[in-house]
Amino acid sequence: MLPTLRQLQYLKLLAEQGSFSRAAEAAHVTQPTLSAGVQELEKILGAPVVDRARAGVILTPIGEEAVSRASDILARAEDLVQAAKSAGQPLSGRFRLGVIPTIAPFLLPKALPALRTRFPKLKLFLREDQTHKLIAALKAGALDAALIALPYDTQGLETAMVGEDELMAALPANHPLVGPDAIAPERLAEAGLILLEDGHCLREHVLANCGIEPPKPNDEGTFTATSLPTLVQMIGSGLGVSFLPAMAVEAGLAEDAPISIRHVATAHPSRQIVVAWRAGSSRGVEGRLLAETLRSV
């Protein structure tokens, strides 16, 4: 006998919620029903999947392995349902798209009207988050696709290119480095570099593509920013220099700040914007269609 999808769903919810009562509520069943389903799963597997402690639910090693496999099985089952629903009519119905914060406010205002026009039956649900969290959600089946920037580890994913996004130097308007020529990245690194905080992939793109060593966290005068708007304000206040993606500059992010924008004198000062989805997912056709539409805006 094999586990049922319902039993695997109960276990996954139990792991996420941490208690039988909350898991039952999330599954829209009674607690005895969920408990019986988990017990039946344990009989099928021949081993306990949870330790029922007073403080809550603790997964056993078998339970942790079962949850990991259950997440993939449930995601593939949902893919099958969605593929059947959208057969012959891609990008119709629900589509869950993740977008990183350094792309969302600059590309989506142009992209969403185009998507509505081309795919009027599309019901788009958006989630803005950092790259590593979006990729984890993709692999767990909580998202259908994500709009992210490369380079990044995309093992287990497939991608479709949207376009290149140049990384540009951003300096206080009266900074000595401001001039007609492109600025060497090493000169920026010596001028009080401000980057986004750890977790933002744009930080890694700047360091890797421009050949810059990261500032040491304990260095006096080292600053980090939590978002691009905050970064712009810090530069405009004369706290240092940094890099901004061209799409943000073109969207007017730096218009109201006393900032000068210049090209960077390096071979590949850019990041690659892509649509990513889980390898083997039925959403591949839709992911490519999405990337094609985004390329046109």
MOZITA-V119165 format. One record per backbone hydrogen bond with DSSP energy under -1.0 kcal/mol. CO is the residue of the C=O (numbers start at 1). NH is the residue of the N-H. If there is no record, write none. Layout:
co={CO;CO}
nh={NH;NH}
This chain:
co={4;5;6;7;8;9;10;11;12;13;14;18;19;20;21;22;23;24;30;31;32;33;34;35;36;37;38;39;40;41;42;42;49;51;51;53;56;58;60;61;62;63;64;65;66;67;68;69;70;71;72;73;74;75;76;77;78;79;80;81;82;86;93;95;96;96;97;98;99;100;100;103;103;104;107;108;111;112;113;114;115;119;121;123;125;127;130;131;132;133;134;135;136;137;137;138;145;146;147;148;150;154;156;158;160;163;165;166;168;169;170;171;172;175;183;184;185;186;188;192;195;197;200;201;202;203;204;205;206;207;216;219;225;227;228;229;230;231;232;233;234;235;241;242;244;245;246;247;248;249;252;254;257;258;260;262;263;264;268;269;271;272;273;273;274;275;276;277;278;281;283;284;285;286;287;288;289;290;291}
nh={8;9;10;11;12;13;14;15;16;17;18;57;23;24;25;26;27;29;34;35;36;37;38;39;40;41;42;43;44;45;46;47;60;53;58;56;53;51;64;65;66;67;68;69;70;71;72;73;74;75;76;77;78;79;80;81;82;83;84;85;86;89;123;125;144;145;127;147;129;103;104;106;107;108;111;112;115;116;117;118;119;122;93;95;97;99;134;135;136;137;138;139;140;142;143;141;98;276;100;274;272;157;279;277;275;273;271;246;244;262;242;260;175;178;265;188;189;190;191;241;225;200;203;205;206;207;208;209;210;212;219;222;197;231;232;233;234;235;236;237;239;238;194;170;168;249;250;251;253;252;255;257;259;173;171;169;183;266;270;167;165;150;162;163;148;160;146;158;281;284;287;288;289;290;291;292;293;294;295}
